[in-house]
């Protein structure tokens, strides 16, 4: 698909790959890396989890590593939500 013809909501994520998400999560810690794997695997198509994964990484960028880590540890202990 030609980027100019993509909806803006999809263009925003076109440069992200599984590897990039995992790489960014690994910089935060093993809990974040595991959570990203869970998010990406919990969707019928892994790209459907990009928005959630990138959102979490955005929190890390905005607030630093220590605050989102607490949330990541909590989320990691809970079952992944199912989409309808």
C-alpha atoms as one frame of an Amber mdcrd trajectory, in Angstrom:
protein
   0.000   0.000   0.000   1.283   3.461  -0.877   1.877   5.488   2.325   0.027
   8.518   0.963  -3.075   6.355   0.505  -2.976   4.953   4.015  -5.235   6.414
   6.691  -3.288   8.716   9.016  -3.895   6.335  11.913  -1.991   3.596  10.054
   0.744   5.854   8.696   1.733   6.678  12.248   2.810   3.056  12.838   4.264
   2.129   9.449   7.890   2.487  10.565   7.433   0.203  13.573   8.275  -3.484
  13.369   8.162  -6.329  15.864  11.919  -6.094  16.172  11.859  -2.366  16.875
   9.158  -2.757  19.525  11.075  -5.577  21.215  14.323  -3.630  21.020  12.782
  -0.550  22.654  11.133  -2.715  25.316  14.432  -4.484  26.055  15.944  -1.096
  26.926  13.296  -0.729  29.644  13.714  -4.207  31.082  12.761  -7.840  30.810
   9.236  -7.228  32.165   8.557  -4.735  29.378   9.955  -7.092  26.773   7.741
  -9.923  28.024   4.684  -7.658  28.105   5.279  -6.589  24.495   5.455 -10.248
  23.458   2.174 -10.942  25.268   0.485  -7.940  23.644   1.697  -8.825  20.158
   0.745 -12.499  20.515  -2.683 -11.835  22.041  -4.053 -10.373  18.810  -5.174
 -12.339  15.741  -2.682 -10.245  13.754   0.337  -9.000  15.720   0.160  -5.572
  14.049  -3.118  -5.031  15.901  -1.099  -4.865  19.118   1.262  -2.178  17.812
  -0.884   0.684  19.090  -0.939  -0.683  22.647   2.744  -1.576  22.626   3.820
   1.775  21.225   1.565   3.549  23.732   3.304   1.829  26.621   6.711   2.694
  25.181   5.501   6.295  24.871   4.757   6.349  28.616   8.309   5.225  29.285
   9.645   8.006  27.089   7.425  10.590  28.762   7.784   9.587  32.413  11.080
   7.731  32.547  11.733   4.072  33.142  10.862   3.682  36.819   7.181   4.743
  36.828   5.902   2.695  33.864   7.861  -0.341  35.120   5.454  -0.599  38.046
   2.509  -0.663  35.669   4.261  -3.103  33.375   4.866  -5.506  36.260   1.207
  -5.243  37.278  -0.049  -5.733  33.724   2.299  -8.648  33.227   0.658 -10.500
  36.123  -2.863 -10.069  34.728  -4.358 -11.982  31.824  -4.334 -10.167  28.500
  -7.682  -8.599  27.554  -9.502 -10.248  24.704 -10.717  -8.198  21.797 -14.201
  -8.708  20.420
